[in-house]
Amino acid sequence: MSLGDDHDDDGFGGSGQTRTRLPEGDAPRRTPARSSRSLITVVGVVVLLLAAIAFANRGDGDTPSTDQSKPRGTTSGAPTAATGVPPVTGKTGTIPSGFPQDAQGAQSAAVNYAVPLGSAEMFTASRRHEIVDSVYAPAVAAARRDDLDRVYSDKGFLARIGLKEDGTAPSGLTFISRVIPVGSKIESYSGDRATVAVWYSSLFGLAGEGSQNPVSESWYTTTYQLDWVSGDWKVTDFDQKEGPVPVGRDQAASSAEEMADAVHQFGGFTYAR
């Protein structure tokens, strides 16, 4: 949808006015005032309707909402059912670590690695190196670090997205790069090797008045190759593609000021899934 689309209204819809046609020769009739009893009846019906809706939506506190006969972390048969095991407690720096050696542990690792790998911290050299060393397998970390350094220090690339040569935002603007995971799935699993696809939304751009690259939303699926190395899952390679992209709702974009405020007020998550 584009804002400001024109719509044919044939002189009616969209004009903000309503036309009333009166019978020729007849004077408009006054509608008798509604009695207080009628008003009370209408209010009563509305209250009863709201109560019925609230009751229908209320879950029975004594009845579990999920099938408790299934092991924790398994789906209930619905493709959109959430999966997952209790969160890990270990960390390497600020990144979760110590995921279990099973299919769900591989999924949790991939999702939690996608978050820092897509963050604004990747544009700071020291923090980028820490992230790469934490999530990549030692055998590939050095090579991947060099590859990413070339990308994130490229002056042309930084200029195109509106950042300064050191990867920081211009004065008065706030840079945002966030990955918001929606779901994950196992593509393959063999005990010490896994392929996990992570579907996510991404916010990227500069928030603030005068931004030439306002914050926009995109959708991607990144497929990670992971190996079990020294008691944890580590990334060895990845592949990214666009989508699936949902249909956008008819919502007006927020102002630059509102977006900048949101960036500062709403912190990102350190643990996903």
ABEGO torsion letter per residue (X at the ends): XBBGBBBBAGGBBGAGBBBBBBBBGBBBBBBBBBBAAAAAAAAAAAAAAAAAAAAAABBBAABBABBAABBBGBBAGBAABBBEBBBBABBBEABBBGBBBBAAAAAAAAAAAAAAAABAAAABAAAAAAAAAAABBAAAAAAAAAAAAAAAABAAAAAAAGBBAAGBBBBGBBBBBBBBBABBBBABBAGABBBBBBBBBBBBEBBEBGBABBBBBBBBBBBBBBBBBGGBBBBABBBBBBOBBBBBBBBBBBBAAAAAAAAAABBBBABBX
